[in-house]
Amino acid sequence: MRIKKGDTVYVRTGQYKGKTGKVLHVDEKKHRVVVEGINMHKKHQRPTQKNQQGGILTLEGSIHISNVALYSSSLSGPTKISTKVITEGDKKRRVRVCRRTGEEI
């Protein structure tokens, strides 16, 4: 997966097209992400010991990972991601890189 928890993403399609938000959760098996403030739905919850009052909660739903793109603050828009291997002495590490500018993410 090229998008990770904590990244800021741009929604490319659907009802929330054009909005940006922070990734809260990534489900690698289902290829879905939960983005803060995107795809909101309501859940009716019974009173429990943790939530004594119960009521209607507003939660984020998941969206498919193909419908989001990483948001680049330097470009102030969406960007594609590629990976690059950097060697530092004996160690090698893989880094995500913005395709347009070439800067590390």
N, C-alpha and C positions, 0 to 999 in steps of 0.2 A: 504494500500500500504506500502510495506516495503522499497521502494526506494523513497527518497525525493529530493526536489530541493536542489542543492548544493553538493550532494554526488558525489563522483568519482566512475564511473562504468566501467566495463570491458565488451566488446561486445563479446558474445559467438558464434554467428552464423552470416552468411551472408558475404557480400562483405568486411565489415570492421572488420572481425573476428580478435581478438587479440589486438585491439586498446582500449585505455582508453580515457575517457573524462568526463567532468563535466556536470551534469544534469542541463539544463536550464529551463525546463518546464515539469510538470507531468500532464497528462490528465487521471484522475481517472475513468471517465465514459467509455472511449475507451481503457483503459489499455495500454497507449502509453506514451513514454518519448521522449523528444528532448534532444540530447546529443551534446555538443559543438564539432564541427569538424567532426561529423559522419553523414552519409546519406545526403551529400550535393547535392543540385539541384539548377538549375538556374531559375530565374523568370524574365520575361520581364515586365518592368514597364514604363508606360507613364509618361511624365512630369506632375507634379502637383505643387501646391503652396509650399508644403514642400520640394519636391525634384524637383527642377527646370530643372535639366538636364535629369532626367529619366535614361533609360538604362537597362542593364542586372545586376540583383542582384544575389549573391550566398548566399543561405539560407540553414539552417539545416532542414531536414525533420524528421518526427517522426519515431520511431521504436517500435515494440511491447515490452512490459516490460519483457516478458519471454525470450527475446533474450539478456538480459543484466544481469550481476551479480555485486553486490557491490564489489569494489576493496579495498583490505586491504593493506595498505602501510607496515604494519609489516610483512605480509606474502609475500608481493610483488606479489600478484595474487588475483584471485577471491575467494570469500568466501560466504557461506550461512549465513542467518540471522535468529535469533530467538528472541523472546521477553521475558523479565523477569520483574517481578514486584518487586520493591524495596520499602520497608517501611521505612520511616524516621519519627519517632515519630507517629503522628496521620495521616500523609499524605502518600499516596501510589502513586507511579509513575511508568509508564511503560517505559522500556529502551530497545533499540535494542542492541543485543549482537552477537558477532562473534561466530559461532558454533565451530570453530577449537580451538581458543585460549581462548574464554570465556570473552574477554575484551569488555567493552562498546564502542559503536560507537557514 
